[in-house]
Amino acid sequence: MDSSDVKDDLQHVLYTKEQIDTRIAELAAEIDRDYAGRDILLVGVLKGAVMVVADIARALHSHVAMDWMAVSSYGSGTQSSGVVRILKDLDTDLIDKHVLIVEDIIDSGLTLSWLRSNLASRGPASIEICTLLRKPDAAKVELPVKYVGYDIPNEFVIGYGLDFAEKYRNLDFIGTLAPHVYE
């Protein structure tokens, strides 16, 4: 899907497919440099991070393992509920692994803070966070994020894995959802 398919639901495009591809390649180069000689376990947070994990994994120049978690703190609205539930846990034992949590977006940071603590308690050699998008104005907790694609305004965004009520994930860009869609 592209912007012409959702033009009535879109306020504006924040990042094009080309801009995202370029930034993903830059993040992958940083990750390759920082993890040289070490195996990485990419932990994707479902469902939103699927696109980011896939593209980062393809852009890396080293072998990586991948695993997935599904956690929920969102309803069908645009604000975090603050309640975290594990819907799917990891299949991989984290003891002595170099874990890189990969997210699509960090809003309040509450869910990711909880997730990071949960994974850290499982004995990894290291644990870091990579996110494509971060909303600094929405942060409610201090969170150490090593790799950030873009800092964005506190607006509701869709595309490239990000959804509203399970729609718009398959857009090839990131855009701002028009308020009439979610109000």
C-alpha positions in Angstrom: 0.0 0.0 0.0 1.1 3.5 -0.6 -0.2 7.0 0.3 -2.7 7.1 -2.6 -4.5 4.1 -1.1 -5.2 5.9 2.2 -5.2 9.6 1.2 -8.4 10.4 3.0 -7.1 8.9 6.3 -3.7 10.5 6.1 -2.7 13.9 7.5 0.8 13.9 6.1 3.8 11.6 5.4 6.6 11.8 8.0 9.1 9.4 6.3 9.1 7.9 2.9 10.1 4.4 2.1 13.5 5.7 0.8 14.1 7.6 4.0 13.3 4.6 6.2 15.5 2.3 4.1 18.4 4.8 4.4 18.0 5.1 8.2 17.6 1.3 8.7 20.9 0.8 6.8 22.6 3.4 9.1 21.3 1.7 12.2 22.4 -1.7 10.9 25.9 -0.3 10.3 26.1 1.0 13.9 24.9 -2.4 15.2 27.4 -4.2 13.1 30.2 -2.0 14.5 29.1 -2.3 18.1 28.6 -6.1 18.0 31.6 -7.1 15.9 32.6 -10.6 16.8 29.6 -11.3 18.9 26.4 -13.2 18.1 23.2 -11.1 18.5 19.7 -12.2 19.4 17.2 -9.8 17.9 14.0 -9.8 20.0 11.2 -8.4 18.0 8.1 -7.1 19.7 5.0 -8.2 17.8 3.2 -7.1 15.8 4.5 -3.6 15.0 8.3 -4.4 14.9 8.0 -7.1 12.2 9.0 -4.7 9.4 11.9 -3.1 11.4 13.3 -6.4 12.6 13.1 -7.9 9.1 14.8 -4.9 7.4 17.5 -4.6 10.1 18.3 -8.3 10.0 18.6 -8.1 6.2 20.9 -5.0 6.4 23.3 -6.5 9.0 26.5 -8.1 7.8 26.7 -10.7 10.5 24.6 -13.7 11.5 21.8 -13.0 13.9 19.2 -15.1 15.7 15.7 -13.9 16.0 12.9 -14.5 18.5 9.6 -12.8 19.1 7.5 -11.6 22.0 4.0 -10.3 22.0 3.1 -7.9 24.8 0.0 -5.8 25.0 -0.6 -2.4 26.6 -2.9 -1.0 24.0 -6.6 -1.3 23.4 -8.1 -0.1 20.2 -7.4 3.5 21.1 -4.4 5.7 20.7 -3.1 5.8 24.2 -1.3 3.1 26.2 -3.4 1.5 28.9 -0.4 1.0 31.2 -1.2 -2.6 31.8 1.3 -5.1 30.3 0.3 -8.6 29.4 2.6 -11.2 27.8 0.7 -12.7 24.9 3.7 -14.7 23.5 6.9 -15.3 25.3 10.3 -16.1 23.8 11.3 -19.6 22.8 15.0 -18.8 23.4 16.9 -19.1 26.6 18.6 -15.7 27.2 21.5 -16.8 29.4 24.8 -15.3 28.2 23.1 -14.0 25.0 23.6 -10.5 23.6 20.0 -9.3 23.3 18.9 -6.4 21.1 15.2 -5.6 21.7 13.9 -4.1 18.4 10.8 -1.9 18.6 8.8 0.0 16.0 8.0 2.9 18.3 8.5 4.1 21.9 5.7 6.3 23.3 5.5 6.5 27.1 8.3 3.8 27.5 6.3 2.1 30.2 5.8 -1.2 28.3 9.4 -1.3 27.1 10.8 -0.5 30.5 8.8 -3.4 31.9 9.9 -5.7 29.1 13.6 -4.7 29.4 13.5 -5.5 33.2 11.8 -8.8 32.5 14.4 -9.9 29.9 17.3 -8.6 32.0 16.2 -11.0 34.8 16.8 -13.9 32.5 20.6 -13.7 32.5 21.6 -12.2 29.2 25.3 -11.1 28.7 24.0 -7.7 27.5 20.7 -6.1 26.6 20.1 -3.0 24.5 17.2 -1.4 22.7 16.8 -0.3 19.1 13.7 1.6 17.9 12.8 3.1 14.6 10.7 5.9 16.2 10.7 7.5 19.6 8.4 10.2 21.0 10.5 12.1 23.6 7.5 14.3 24.6 5.4 11.3 25.5 8.1 9.7 27.7 7.0 8.8 31.2 10.1 6.8 32.2 13.8 7.2 31.6 14.8 4.4 29.3 18.3 3.6 27.9 17.8 3.4 24.1 21.0 2.7 22.3 19.7 3.0 18.7 17.1 5.5 17.6 16.0 5.9 14.0 14.0 9.1 14.4 12.7 11.3 17.3 9.2 12.4 16.3 6.4 14.7 17.7 3.8 13.2 19.9 1.3 12.4 17.1 -0.4 9.2 16.2 1.6 7.6 13.4 0.8 4.7 11.1 2.6 2.6 8.5 5.7 0.4 8.3 4.2 -1.9 11.0 2.4 0.7 13.0 -1.3 0.3 13.1 -4.6 1.8 14.2 -7.1 -1.0 15.0 -5.0 -3.4 13.0 -5.1 -1.3 9.8 -2.3 0.5 8.0 0.6 -1.8 9.0 1.4 -2.6 5.4 2.0 1.0 4.3 5.5 1.4 2.9 6.0 4.8 4.6 5.2 6.4 8.0 2.5 9.0 8.2 0.3 10.8 10.6 -3.2 9.5 10.9 -5.9 12.1 10.4 -7.8 12.8 13.6 -11.2 12.1 12.0 -10.2 8.4 11.8 -9.7 7.9 15.5 -11.9 10.5 17.2 
